[in-house]
């Protein structure tokens, strides 16, 4: 019966480990979703404000320089906006590449558990020999 008790305790411990890791994974997913939707909302608000301001600026500059330099002003605005868009695109790509992997902490904990269990199984085999 001692073997059955040991197996039962091993299963209970394994289930507890899996339960803890799943809780950690769910917390990480909830945090990541909250962060994502917050960033998405504020990004859309900022984008709307920036686009509206740029349209008004373009109209203002074209109105001011309508008689003499309207083509130069429009070309300058186009090239400036294109450069800003390109710079922001490069920055966004670097931000996405720096972002930590989803469930990185959970995967690290599972790897540590795996290493610990392998170490225990090797140690118990050596003790039995």
C-alpha positions as CSV (number, residue, x, y, z in Angstrom):
1,X,0.0,0.0,0.0
2,X,3.0,2.4,0.5
3,X,3.6,2.3,-3.2
4,X,-0.1,3.3,-3.9
5,X,0.1,6.1,-1.4
6,X,3.3,7.4,-3.0
7,X,1.8,7.3,-6.4
8,X,-1.3,9.1,-5.1
9,X,0.9,11.8,-3.5
10,X,2.9,12.1,-6.7
11,X,-0.3,12.5,-8.8
12,X,-1.7,15.1,-6.3
13,X,1.6,17.0,-6.4
14,X,1.7,16.9,-10.2
15,X,-1.9,18.1,-10.4
16,X,-1.1,20.9,-8.0
17,X,1.8,22.0,-10.1
18,X,-0.3,22.0,-13.3
19,X,-3.0,23.9,-11.5
20,X,-0.6,26.6,-10.3
21,X,1.0,26.9,-13.8
22,X,-2.4,27.2,-15.4
23,X,-3.4,30.0,-13.0
24,X,-0.1,31.8,-13.8
25,X,-0.8,31.4,-17.5
26,X,-4.4,32.8,-17.1
27,X,-3.1,35.8,-15.1
28,X,-0.5,36.5,-17.7
29,X,-3.1,36.3,-20.5
30,X,-5.4,38.7,-18.6
31,X,-2.6,41.2,-18.0
32,X,-1.5,41.1,-21.6
33,X,-5.1,41.5,-22.9
34,X,-5.6,44.5,-20.6
35,X,-2.4,46.1,-21.7
36,X,-3.1,45.5,-25.4
37,X,-6.7,47.0,-25.3
38,X,-5.5,50.0,-23.3
39,X,-2.7,50.6,-25.8
40,X,-5.0,50.1,-28.7
41,X,-7.6,52.5,-27.4
42,X,-5.1,55.3,-26.6
43,X,-3.3,54.7,-29.9
44,X,-6.6,55.2,-31.8
45,X,-7.4,58.4,-29.9
46,X,-3.9,59.7,-30.6
47,X,-4.1,58.7,-34.2
48,X,-7.5,60.5,-34.6
49,X,-6.2,63.7,-33.0
50,X,-3.0,63.6,-35.0
51,X,-4.9,63.1,-38.3
52,X,-7.4,65.8,-37.6
53,X,-4.6,68.3,-36.6
54,X,-2.6,67.4,-39.8
55,X,-5.6,68.0,-42.0
56,X,-6.2,71.4,-40.3
57,X,-2.6,72.3,-40.6
58,X,-2.6,71.3,-44.3
59,X,-5.6,73.5,-45.0
60,X,-4.1,76.4,-43.1
61,X,-0.8,76.2,-44.9
62,X,-2.4,75.9,-48.3
63,X,-4.6,78.9,-47.5
64,X,-1.7,81.0,-46.3
65,X,0.5,80.3,-49.3
66,X,-2.3,80.0,-51.9
67,X,-1.1,82.9,-54.1
68,X,2.6,82.2,-54.3
69,X,3.9,78.8,-53.2
70,X,1.0,76.4,-52.9
71,X,2.8,73.6,-54.8
72,X,5.9,73.8,-52.7
73,X,3.9,73.8,-49.5
74,X,1.9,70.7,-50.6
75,X,5.0,68.9,-51.7
76,X,6.8,69.8,-48.4
77,X,3.8,68.5,-46.4
78,X,3.7,65.3,-48.3
79,X,7.4,64.5,-47.9
80,X,7.3,65.4,-44.2
81,X,4.3,63.3,-43.5
82,X,5.8,60.4,-45.4
83,X,9.1,60.7,-43.5
84,X,7.1,60.7,-40.2
85,X,5.1,57.7,-41.2
86,X,8.2,55.8,-42.2
87,X,9.9,56.6,-38.9
88,X,6.9,55.6,-36.9
89,X,6.6,52.4,-38.9
90,X,10.2,51.5,-38.1
91,X,9.8,52.4,-34.4
92,X,6.6,50.2,-34.2
93,X,8.4,47.3,-35.7
94,X,11.2,47.6,-33.2
95,X,8.7,47.8,-30.4
96,X,6.9,44.6,-31.5
97,X,10.2,42.8,-31.7
98,X,11.2,43.9,-28.2
99,X,7.9,42.7,-26.7
100,X,8.3,39.7,-24.3
101,X,6.9,36.4,-25.5
102,X,3.3,35.7,-24.5
103,X,3.4,33.3,-21.4
104,X,7.2,33.7,-21.1
105,X,7.0,33.4,-17.3
106,X,4.8,30.3,-17.4
107,X,7.1,28.6,-19.9
108,X,10.1,29.4,-17.8
109,X,8.4,27.9,-14.7
110,X,7.4,24.8,-16.6
111,X,11.0,24.4,-17.8
112,X,12.2,24.8,-14.2
113,X,9.7,22.2,-13.1
114,X,10.8,19.8,-15.9
115,X,14.5,20.2,-14.9
116,X,13.7,19.7,-11.2
117,X,11.6,16.6,-12.0
118,X,14.4,15.2,-14.2
119,X,16.9,15.9,-11.5
120,X,14.8,14.1,-8.9
121,X,14.3,11.1,-11.2
122,X,18.0,10.8,-11.9
123,X,18.8,11.1,-8.2
124,X,16.2,8.5,-7.2
125,X,17.6,6.1,-9.9
126,X,21.1,6.6,-8.5
127,X,19.8,5.9,-4.9
128,X,18.1,2.7,-6.0
129,X,21.2,1.4,-7.8
